Amino acid sequence: MGPIDIMIVVVYMVVLVYMGYRLGKGNKTQEDYFIGGRTVATIPIALSIAATTLSANGFIGGPGYSYTNGLNAFMLNFSIPLVLVVTLVVFLPFFYNLKVTSIYEYIEMRLGSKSRLLIVLGFLVSNIIQIGSFIFIPSLIIQTFTGWSLILIVPIVVAVSILYTLLGGLKAVIWTDAIQMVVLFGGLLVIFIIVIMKLDIGFFEGINVAKDAGKFNPLDFSFDLQLENGFWAALIGGSFLWLKYFATDQTQTQRMIAAKSVREVKKSIAISGIVMNTIYFLFIVLGILLYIFYDGKQFENANDVMITFLAGSIPIGVLGIIIAAVFAAAMSSIDSVLNSVTTVFVKDIYEKYFTKGKEASLRVSKVFTFIFGLLLIGFTLMAFGDTTASILAVIGSYLSYFSGAMIAMFVLAMFTKKAGDIGVAIGFVLGIALTIFFGKLEIANWLWNYPVGFLLTTSIGYVASMLINEKHAVNYDEFTFKGQRNKLIAEGRTTDEDGVSILPGTIDKYAYILLGFFAIQTLVLVVLQFI
C-alpha cells in the first residue's frame, strides 16, 4: 500500500468527518440527533438502508462465500424483497403513525415494562454482535497491507466512526451512507473490470468452467434441514432473519421513521430493496469470477479470498480507491448501529430508569455514543479474532438464537389482545432458551433457528398470557394492528397529505414494485441454473 493509496484513504476519512461536522451544525435537540427532525429525503434514506445492510461483510464476505458455494450464496438474501413488502405494508405504517422515536417504546405502550426491557436487551446484544463484525472486516484489510496488530487497528477504525457520528447524528449517518454507497458501487465496478482483464481464459469460457464446478446451482429444493442455503431454508428461515432486521430492529426503522412522510418511507424501502439485492448479487458473481481467476485454489479463511486479490492484483492508486470503498461499506454500518444503539439505550433504559421520564440532553446522548464505541472495541477483538468461516454465516448463526423471539414479541403485541406483559416475557425467555437447545442439537441449519424461535415464543407467550390473565388498561384501538386500522378508517384518515395510504395492511404500487423485482430475481436464478 503506497503513499498515494494511504493519502486517498486519509482524505476520504477527513471528508466523512467534515460531512458529520457540517450536517450536525443544525442539531439542536435530541430528536434532531436521533431521527433527523423527521425531515430526511427519500434517496438518502434508501441508499442508507442499502449501505447498512450490505456493509463490508458483503464486500469481503460475499465473494468469499460464493467462492465456495457459488450462486447458492445469494440465497441468504433471496427473501429480502418479500420481507420488505411485509415491512412497508404492515409494520412501518403502524410505527410511523405512532410517532415513536424508538419502536421499543411501543412494546411498553401495548404490553408493559418487563417485555420492553427484554427486547431492548435483545436488540443491544444483537447489534453489538453485528457492529463488531462491521469493524472486523476493514481491520483485517488494514492488517494485511500494514502488518499492524488488530489491537491497534480496531480502535482507529472505531474512532473515525464515532467522531462523525457524534458530530452529525442521524442526518450525518444517512447522508454519509448515501455517499458511501456510491463509493462502494464504484469500487465494486473497478474490481470487476480488473478481474475480467486478468482472466487467463475468455470470460464465457470461464463461466462454463464455473458451471461445470457446480457454481451455478442456486436453487436446491431438497428437504434436508441441514442443507446450507437450501431453497426452503432461504425462503422460510431467511424471511424471519430479514423480518427481524427490517421490521423490528431500530437500526433500520429509525431511518425510516426519519422520513418526511409515509410516501417517502415506502419509496425509500422499494428503492433500497432493488439496490441492495442487485449489488449483493454482483458481490456473489464476483466471488465466482475469483474462483475462475484462482483456478479453484483453496483458502484457509473464506474472508481471505477478496483480501488476497486486493493485496496482489490491484495497482497503486486504484488500491486506495478500493480500500476507501471497503471503508465506505464498513462505516455505513458502524455509524448506523452506533446511532440506533444509543437511541434505544437513551430512550428505553436511561430515560426510563435513570431520569424517570425526563428527556436526556443532547450532550448525554453523545456521551453514550462514545461509550458504546469503546465497548465495541473489546467485543470485536474477542468475538472475531479467530474467525475462519465467512463472516456472513458467523453473524447469522450468532443472531439466530434470539431474533425469532424478538419478532414474536411484536406479533403478539400487534395482532392479539390476549398477550400480556408477564406472559410474553415468559415466552421470550423460554423461547430463546429452547431455540439455543434446538440449535445445539445440530439437526438443522442455523437459518431454521429463526422460525423455530418465533413459533416457540409465540405459542408459549400466548398460552402463558391466557393462563396468567393479566389485568391491564390498553388502548387496543391505537396499539393493535386491527385497532389502529379501524380507527383511521372511522376517522376518515386513510391517506396522508400526498394521497398515499397510511393504513397498515394496504398494498400499493411500492409493494407491487418489490413483488415484481422478486419475480425477476427468481427468474434470473432459474435461468442461470437450468439453461
PEKA-V586012 format. One record per run of one state. SS is the DSSP state (helix for helix, strand for strand, loop for the rest). FROM is the first residue (numbers start at 1). TO is the last residue. If there is no record, write none. Layout:
BEGIN
SS_FROM_TO / SS_FROM_TO
END
This chain:
BEGIN
loop_1_2 / helix_3_24 / loop_25_29 / helix_30_38 / loop_39_39 / strand_40_40 / loop_41_41 / helix_42_77 / loop_78_79 / helix_80_98 / loop_99_103 / helix_104_110 / loop_111_112 / helix_113_146 / loop_147_149 / helix_150_198 / loop_199_202 / helix_203_212 / loop_213_230 / helix_231_247 / loop_248_249 / helix_250_257 / loop_258_258 / strand_259_259 / loop_260_261 / helix_262_293 / loop_294_303 / helix_304_313 / loop_314_317 / helix_318_354 / loop_355_361 / helix_362_384 / loop_385_390 / helix_391_415 / loop_416_420 / helix_421_441 / loop_442_447 / helix_448_468 / loop_469_475 / helix_476_479 / loop_480_480 / helix_481_490 / loop_491_494 / strand_495_495 / loop_496_500 / strand_501_501 / loop_502_508 / helix_509_530 / loop_531_531
END
